[in-house]
Amino acid sequence: MGTVQRTAEGIDSMTQAVWDDSGTGMRIVVLVILVVTGAALPLIPIAWIARYIAN
């Protein structure tokens, strides 16, 4: 397993902990924070790519 695969698995694991294991209210709060701070634009595609590579 290479560095890219391990990094992708780490990002995917973190994404699952924050997003998949959270309730609807927490998802809304996280999404609002990401959009307001402008972090959604780079972070969401990175999370999608990492999930694709990890799986």
HTML snippet that shows the backbone in 3Dmol.js (N, CA, C, O; Angstrom):
<script src="https://3Dmol.org/build/3Dmol-min.js"></script>
<div id="view" style="width:600px;height:400px;position:relative"></div>
<script>
const pdb = `
ATOM      1  N   MET A   1       0.849  -1.172   0.000  1.00  0.00           N
ATOM      2  CA  MET A   1       0.000   0.000   0.000  1.00  0.00           C
ATOM      3  C   MET A   1       0.896   1.238   0.000  1.00  0.00           C
ATOM      4  O   MET A   1       1.829   1.351   0.796  1.00  0.00           O
ATOM      5  N   GLY A   2       0.595   2.146  -0.897  1.00  0.00           N
ATOM      6  CA  GLY A   2       1.419   3.325  -1.038  1.00  0.00           C
ATOM      7  C   GLY A   2       0.973   4.468  -0.157  1.00  0.00           C
ATOM      8  O   GLY A   2      -0.035   4.396   0.546  1.00  0.00           O
ATOM      9  N   THR A   3       1.751   5.514  -0.221  1.00  0.00           N
ATOM     10  CA  THR A   3       1.470   6.705   0.574  1.00  0.00           C
ATOM     11  C   THR A   3       0.139   7.335   0.185  1.00  0.00           C
ATOM     12  O   THR A   3      -0.612   7.784   1.051  1.00  0.00           O
ATOM     13  N   VAL A   4      -0.157   7.370  -1.103  1.00  0.00           N
ATOM     14  CA  VAL A   4      -1.412   7.964  -1.557  1.00  0.00           C
ATOM     15  C   VAL A   4      -2.597   7.172  -1.010  1.00  0.00           C
ATOM     16  O   VAL A   4      -3.576   7.759  -0.551  1.00  0.00           O
ATOM     17  N   GLN A   5      -2.515   5.859  -1.055  1.00  0.00           N
ATOM     18  CA  GLN A   5      -3.592   5.001  -0.549  1.00  0.00           C
ATOM     19  C   GLN A   5      -3.788   5.210   0.953  1.00  0.00           C
ATOM     20  O   GLN A   5      -4.921   5.332   1.419  1.00  0.00           O
ATOM     21  N   ARG A   6      -2.698   5.251   1.708  1.00  0.00           N
ATOM     22  CA  ARG A   6      -2.809   5.454   3.165  1.00  0.00           C
ATOM     23  C   ARG A   6      -3.381   6.829   3.488  1.00  0.00           C
ATOM     24  O   ARG A   6      -4.200   6.968   4.396  1.00  0.00           O
ATOM     25  N   THR A   7      -2.951   7.836   2.748  1.00  0.00           N
ATOM     26  CA  THR A   7      -3.470   9.188   2.961  1.00  0.00           C
ATOM     27  C   THR A   7      -4.953   9.238   2.641  1.00  0.00           C
ATOM     28  O   THR A   7      -5.733   9.836   3.383  1.00  0.00           O
ATOM     29  N   ALA A   8      -5.346   8.612   1.536  1.00  0.00           N
ATOM     30  CA  ALA A   8      -6.760   8.578   1.155  1.00  0.00           C
ATOM     31  C   ALA A   8      -7.593   7.859   2.207  1.00  0.00           C
ATOM     32  O   ALA A   8      -8.700   8.296   2.523  1.00  0.00           O
ATOM     33  N   GLU A   9      -7.084   6.775   2.746  1.00  0.00           N
ATOM     34  CA  GLU A   9      -7.809   6.049   3.795  1.00  0.00           C
ATOM     35  C   GLU A   9      -7.943   6.897   5.053  1.00  0.00           C
ATOM     36  O   GLU A   9      -8.982   6.860   5.713  1.00  0.00           O
ATOM     37  N   GLY A  10      -6.917   7.653   5.392  1.00  0.00           N
ATOM     38  CA  GLY A  10      -6.988   8.538   6.553  1.00  0.00           C
ATOM     39  C   GLY A  10      -8.017   9.630   6.372  1.00  0.00           C
ATOM     40  O   GLY A  10      -8.793   9.914   7.284  1.00  0.00           O
ATOM     41  N   ILE A  11      -8.029  10.251   5.187  1.00  0.00           N
ATOM     42  CA  ILE A  11      -9.015  11.288   4.898  1.00  0.00           C
ATOM     43  C   ILE A  11     -10.418  10.691   4.900  1.00  0.00           C
ATOM     44  O   ILE A  11     -11.347  11.293   5.438  1.00  0.00           O
ATOM     45  N   ASP A  12     -10.576   9.514   4.305  1.00  0.00           N
ATOM     46  CA  ASP A  12     -11.881   8.858   4.273  1.00  0.00           C
ATOM     47  C   ASP A  12     -12.359   8.514   5.673  1.00  0.00           C
ATOM     48  O   ASP A  12     -13.539   8.673   5.985  1.00  0.00           O
ATOM     49  N   SER A  13     -11.460   8.050   6.509  1.00  0.00           N
ATOM     50  CA  SER A  13     -11.817   7.718   7.890  1.00  0.00           C
ATOM     51  C   SER A  13     -12.278   8.967   8.646  1.00  0.00           C
ATOM     52  O   SER A  13     -13.261   8.927   9.385  1.00  0.00           O
ATOM     53  N   MET A  14     -11.569  10.057   8.455  1.00  0.00           N
ATOM     54  CA  MET A  14     -11.933  11.304   9.117  1.00  0.00           C
ATOM     55  C   MET A  14     -13.276  11.813   8.591  1.00  0.00           C
ATOM     56  O   MET A  14     -14.107  12.297   9.361  1.00  0.00           O
ATOM     57  N   THR A  15     -13.482  11.701   7.290  1.00  0.00           N
ATOM     58  CA  THR A  15     -14.749  12.124   6.693  1.00  0.00           C
ATOM     59  C   THR A  15     -15.904  11.299   7.239  1.00  0.00           C
ATOM     60  O   THR A  15     -16.969  11.843   7.532  1.00  0.00           O
ATOM     61  N   GLN A  16     -15.706   9.997   7.380  1.00  0.00           N
ATOM     62  CA  GLN A  16     -16.763   9.144   7.925  1.00  0.00           C
ATOM     63  C   GLN A  16     -17.075   9.521   9.364  1.00  0.00           C
ATOM     64  O   GLN A  16     -18.240   9.535   9.759  1.00  0.00           O
ATOM     65  N   ALA A  17     -16.058   9.824  10.147  1.00  0.00           N
ATOM     66  CA  ALA A  17     -16.280  10.183  11.548  1.00  0.00           C
ATOM     67  C   ALA A  17     -17.060  11.484  11.669  1.00  0.00           C
ATOM     68  O   ALA A  17     -17.917  11.614  12.542  1.00  0.00           O
ATOM     69  N   VAL A  18     -16.774  12.442  10.806  1.00  0.00           N
ATOM     70  CA  VAL A  18     -17.423  13.751  10.896  1.00  0.00           C
ATOM     71  C   VAL A  18     -18.767  13.754  10.183  1.00  0.00           C
ATOM     72  O   VAL A  18     -19.725  14.353  10.671  1.00  0.00           O
ATOM     73  N   TRP A  19     -18.848  13.096   9.039  1.00  0.00           N
ATOM     74  CA  TRP A  19     -20.040  13.223   8.200  1.00  0.00           C
ATOM     75  C   TRP A  19     -20.975  12.019   8.311  1.00  0.00           C
ATOM     76  O   TRP A  19     -22.151  12.185   8.634  1.00  0.00           O
ATOM     77  N   ASP A  20     -20.476  10.817   8.051  1.00  0.00           N
ATOM     78  CA  ASP A  20     -21.347   9.643   7.966  1.00  0.00           C
ATOM     79  C   ASP A  20     -21.913   9.216   9.313  1.00  0.00           C
ATOM     80  O   ASP A  20     -23.035   8.716   9.384  1.00  0.00           O
ATOM     81  N   ASP A  21     -21.155   9.408  10.369  1.00  0.00           N
ATOM     82  CA  ASP A  21     -21.593   8.967  11.686  1.00  0.00           C
ATOM     83  C   ASP A  21     -22.349  10.053  12.442  1.00  0.00           C
ATOM     84  O   ASP A  21     -22.683   9.867  13.612  1.00  0.00           O
ATOM     85  N   SER A  22     -22.626  11.184  11.796  1.00  0.00           N
ATOM     86  CA  SER A  22     -23.304  12.298  12.446  1.00  0.00           C
ATOM     87  C   SER A  22     -24.770  12.334  12.071  1.00  0.00           C
ATOM     88  O   SER A  22     -25.189  11.792  11.048  1.00  0.00           O
ATOM     89  N   GLY A  23     -25.529  12.981  12.918  1.00  0.00           N
ATOM     90  CA  GLY A  23     -26.947  13.165  12.641  1.00  0.00           C
ATOM     91  C   GLY A  23     -27.155  14.312  11.662  1.00  0.00           C
ATOM     92  O   GLY A  23     -26.204  14.991  11.276  1.00  0.00           O
ATOM     93  N   THR A  24     -28.384  14.517  11.274  1.00  0.00           N
ATOM     94  CA  THR A  24     -28.723  15.548  10.298  1.00  0.00           C
ATOM     95  C   THR A  24     -28.369  16.941  10.809  1.00  0.00           C
ATOM     96  O   THR A  24     -27.858  17.767  10.053  1.00  0.00           O
ATOM     97  N   GLY A  25     -28.632  17.203  12.066  1.00  0.00           N
ATOM     98  CA  GLY A  25     -28.332  18.517  12.638  1.00  0.00           C
ATOM     99  C   GLY A  25     -26.851  18.838  12.588  1.00  0.00           C
ATOM    100  O   GLY A  25     -26.462  19.953  12.240  1.00  0.00           O
ATOM    101  N   MET A  26     -26.033  17.873  12.931  1.00  0.00           N
ATOM    102  CA  MET A  26     -24.587  18.085  12.905  1.00  0.00           C
ATOM    103  C   MET A  26     -24.087  18.256  11.475  1.00  0.00           C
ATOM    104  O   MET A  26     -23.186  19.055  11.222  1.00  0.00           O
ATOM    105  N   ARG A  27     -24.663  17.517  10.550  1.00  0.00           N
ATOM    106  CA  ARG A  27     -24.276  17.664   9.141  1.00  0.00           C
ATOM    107  C   ARG A  27     -24.565  19.073   8.649  1.00  0.00           C
ATOM    108  O   ARG A  27     -23.757  19.665   7.934  1.00  0.00           O
ATOM    109  N   ILE A  28     -25.712  19.606   9.032  1.00  0.00           N
ATOM    110  CA  ILE A  28     -26.079  20.966   8.618  1.00  0.00           C
ATOM    111  C   ILE A  28     -25.101  21.975   9.205  1.00  0.00           C
ATOM    112  O   ILE A  28     -24.660  22.890   8.510  1.00  0.00           O
ATOM    113  N   VAL A  29     -24.761  21.815  10.481  1.00  0.00           N
ATOM    114  CA  VAL A  29     -23.815  22.724  11.132  1.00  0.00           C
ATOM    115  C   VAL A  29     -22.454  22.674  10.439  1.00  0.00           C
ATOM    116  O   VAL A  29     -21.860  23.715  10.158  1.00  0.00           O
ATOM    117  N   VAL A  30     -21.964  21.475  10.166  1.00  0.00           N
ATOM    118  CA  VAL A  30     -20.664  21.324   9.504  1.00  0.00           C
ATOM    119  C   VAL A  30     -20.710  21.936   8.111  1.00  0.00           C
ATOM    120  O   VAL A  30     -19.781  22.642   7.718  1.00  0.00           O
ATOM    121  N   LEU A  31     -21.765  21.680   7.365  1.00  0.00           N
ATOM    122  CA  LEU A  31     -21.882  22.214   6.017  1.00  0.00           C
ATOM    123  C   LEU A  31     -21.949  23.738   6.022  1.00  0.00           C
ATOM    124  O   LEU A  31     -21.321  24.386   5.184  1.00  0.00           O
ATOM    125  N   VAL A  32     -22.698  24.313   6.951  1.00  0.00           N
ATOM    126  CA  VAL A  32     -22.790  25.775   7.048  1.00  0.00           C
ATOM    127  C   VAL A  32     -21.420  26.369   7.376  1.00  0.00           C
ATOM    128  O   VAL A  32     -21.021  27.372   6.784  1.00  0.00           O
ATOM    129  N   ILE A  33     -20.709  25.763   8.304  1.00  0.00           N
ATOM    130  CA  ILE A  33     -19.375  26.258   8.657  1.00  0.00           C
ATOM    131  C   ILE A  33     -18.442  26.188   7.460  1.00  0.00           C
ATOM    132  O   ILE A  33     -17.689  27.127   7.203  1.00  0.00           O
ATOM    133  N   LEU A  34     -18.487  25.073   6.719  1.00  0.00           N
ATOM    134  CA  LEU A  34     -17.627  24.937   5.543  1.00  0.00           C
ATOM    135  C   LEU A  34     -17.965  25.974   4.475  1.00  0.00           C
ATOM    136  O   LEU A  34     -17.067  26.549   3.860  1.00  0.00           O
ATOM    137  N   VAL A  35     -19.243  26.210   4.255  1.00  0.00           N
ATOM    138  CA  VAL A  35     -19.647  27.176   3.227  1.00  0.00           C
ATOM    139  C   VAL A  35     -19.301  28.596   3.654  1.00  0.00           C
ATOM    140  O   VAL A  35     -18.786  29.373   2.850  1.00  0.00           O
ATOM    141  N   VAL A  36     -19.575  28.945   4.908  1.00  0.00           N
ATOM    142  CA  VAL A  36     -19.317  30.304   5.389  1.00  0.00           C
ATOM    143  C   VAL A  36     -17.820  30.624   5.367  1.00  0.00           C
ATOM    144  O   VAL A  36     -17.430  31.740   5.022  1.00  0.00           O
ATOM    145  N   THR A  37     -17.002  29.671   5.725  1.00  0.00           N
ATOM    146  CA  THR A  37     -15.559  29.917   5.752  1.00  0.00           C
ATOM    147  C   THR A  37     -14.914  29.760   4.381  1.00  0.00           C
ATOM    148  O   THR A  37     -13.744  30.100   4.204  1.00  0.00           O
ATOM    149  N   GLY A  38     -15.659  29.253   3.420  1.00  0.00           N
ATOM    150  CA  GLY A  38     -15.110  29.050   2.087  1.00  0.00           C
ATOM    151  C   GLY A  38     -14.299  27.776   1.959  1.00  0.00           C
ATOM    152  O   GLY A  38     -13.663  27.551   0.929  1.00  0.00           O
ATOM    153  N   ALA A  39     -14.308  26.952   2.968  1.00  0.00           N
ATOM    154  CA  ALA A  39     -13.517  25.720   2.959  1.00  0.00           C
ATOM    155  C   ALA A  39     -14.204  24.595   2.195  1.00  0.00           C
ATOM    156  O   ALA A  39     -13.576  23.585   1.878  1.00  0.00           O
ATOM    157  N   ALA A  40     -15.490  24.763   1.901  1.00  0.00           N
ATOM    158  CA  ALA A  40     -16.230  23.699   1.211  1.00  0.00           C
ATOM    159  C   ALA A  40     -15.698  23.469  -0.190  1.00  0.00           C
ATOM    160  O   ALA A  40     -15.653  22.330  -0.656  1.00  0.00           O
ATOM    161  N   LEU A  41     -15.296  24.528  -0.864  1.00  0.00           N
ATOM    162  CA  LEU A  41     -14.854  24.406  -2.248  1.00  0.00           C
ATOM    163  C   LEU A  41     -13.668  23.456  -2.402  1.00  0.00           C
ATOM    164  O   LEU A  41     -13.711  22.589  -3.275  1.00  0.00           O
ATOM    165  N   PRO A  42     -12.612  23.577  -1.595  1.00  0.00           N
ATOM    166  CA  PRO A  42     -11.524  22.607  -1.756  1.00  0.00           C
ATOM    167  C   PRO A  42     -11.748  21.299  -1.000  1.00  0.00           C
ATOM    168  O   PRO A  42     -11.278  20.254  -1.450  1.00  0.00           O
ATOM    169  N   LEU A  43     -12.443  21.322   0.120  1.00  0.00           N
ATOM    170  CA  LEU A  43     -12.526  20.133   0.962  1.00  0.00           C
ATOM    171  C   LEU A  43     -13.481  19.066   0.446  1.00  0.00           C
ATOM    172  O   LEU A  43     -13.185  17.876   0.553  1.00  0.00           O
ATOM    173  N   ILE A  44     -14.599  19.458  -0.100  1.00  0.00           N
ATOM    174  CA  ILE A  44     -15.576  18.459  -0.552  1.00  0.00           C
ATOM    175  C   ILE A  44     -15.033  17.617  -1.707  1.00  0.00           C
ATOM    176  O   ILE A  44     -15.160  16.393  -1.663  1.00  0.00           O
ATOM    177  N   PRO A  45     -14.433  18.219  -2.740  1.00  0.00           N
ATOM    178  CA  PRO A  45     -13.846  17.372  -3.789  1.00  0.00           C
ATOM    179  C   PRO A  45     -12.703  16.490  -3.290  1.00  0.00           C
ATOM    180  O   PRO A  45     -12.553  15.358  -3.748  1.00  0.00           O
ATOM    181  N   ILE A  46     -11.908  16.991  -2.368  1.00  0.00           N
ATOM    182  CA  ILE A  46     -10.823  16.183  -1.800  1.00  0.00           C
ATOM    183  C   ILE A  46     -11.404  14.970  -1.079  1.00  0.00           C
ATOM    184  O   ILE A  46     -10.886  13.862  -1.213  1.00  0.00           O
ATOM    185  N   ALA A  47     -12.472  15.173  -0.319  1.00  0.00           N
ATOM    186  CA  ALA A  47     -13.105  14.064   0.397  1.00  0.00           C
ATOM    187  C   ALA A  47     -13.676  13.039  -0.573  1.00  0.00           C
ATOM    188  O   ALA A  47     -13.552  11.836  -0.344  1.00  0.00           O
ATOM    189  N   TRP A  48     -14.304  13.503  -1.660  1.00  0.00           N
ATOM    190  CA  TRP A  48     -14.850  12.573  -2.659  1.00  0.00           C
ATOM    191  C   TRP A  48     -13.749  11.766  -3.326  1.00  0.00           C
ATOM    192  O   TRP A  48     -13.877  10.554  -3.497  1.00  0.00           O
ATOM    193  N   ILE A  49     -12.678  12.431  -3.699  1.00  0.00           N
ATOM    194  CA  ILE A  49     -11.555  11.741  -4.358  1.00  0.00           C
ATOM    195  C   ILE A  49     -10.921  10.740  -3.399  1.00  0.00           C
ATOM    196  O   ILE A  49     -10.609   9.615  -3.789  1.00  0.00           O
ATOM    197  N   ALA A  50     -10.731  11.144  -2.155  1.00  0.00           N
ATOM    198  CA  ALA A  50     -10.135  10.249  -1.156  1.00  0.00           C
ATOM    199  C   ALA A  50     -11.017   9.024  -0.933  1.00  0.00           C
ATOM    200  O   ALA A  50     -10.508   7.911  -0.805  1.00  0.00           O
ATOM    201  N   ARG A  51     -12.325   9.217  -0.885  1.00  0.00           N
ATOM    202  CA  ARG A  51     -13.230   8.072  -0.706  1.00  0.00           C
ATOM    203  C   ARG A  51     -13.133   7.132  -1.897  1.00  0.00           C
ATOM    204  O   ARG A  51     -13.163   5.914  -1.722  1.00  0.00           O
ATOM    205  N   TYR A  52     -13.020   7.671  -3.097  1.00  0.00           N
ATOM    206  CA  TYR A  52     -12.887   6.837  -4.297  1.00  0.00           C
ATOM    207  C   TYR A  52     -11.591   6.042  -4.267  1.00  0.00           C
ATOM    208  O   TYR A  52     -11.587   4.849  -4.569  1.00  0.00           O
ATOM    209  N   ILE A  53     -10.496   6.691  -3.906  1.00  0.00           N
ATOM    210  CA  ILE A  53      -9.193   6.005  -3.860  1.00  0.00           C
ATOM    211  C   ILE A  53      -9.174   4.970  -2.740  1.00  0.00           C
ATOM    212  O   ILE A  53      -8.653   3.870  -2.928  1.00  0.00           O
ATOM    213  N   ALA A  54      -9.733   5.306  -1.579  1.00  0.00           N
ATOM    214  CA  ALA A  54      -9.700   4.397  -0.428  1.00  0.00           C
ATOM    215  C   ALA A  54     -10.521   3.137  -0.683  1.00  0.00           C
ATOM    216  O   ALA A  54     -10.199   2.063  -0.173  1.00  0.00           O
ATOM    217  N   ASN A  55     -11.570   3.275  -1.465  1.00  0.00           N
ATOM    218  CA  ASN A  55     -12.434   2.123  -1.729  1.00  0.00           C
ATOM    219  C   ASN A  55     -12.068   1.535  -3.056  1.00  0.00           C
ATOM    220  O   ASN A  55     -12.671   0.550  -3.482  1.00  0.00           O
TER     221      ASN A  55
END
`;
const viewer = $3Dmol.createViewer("view");
viewer.addModel(pdb, "pdb");
viewer.setStyle({}, {cartoon: {color: "spectrum"}});
viewer.zoomTo();
viewer.render();
</script>
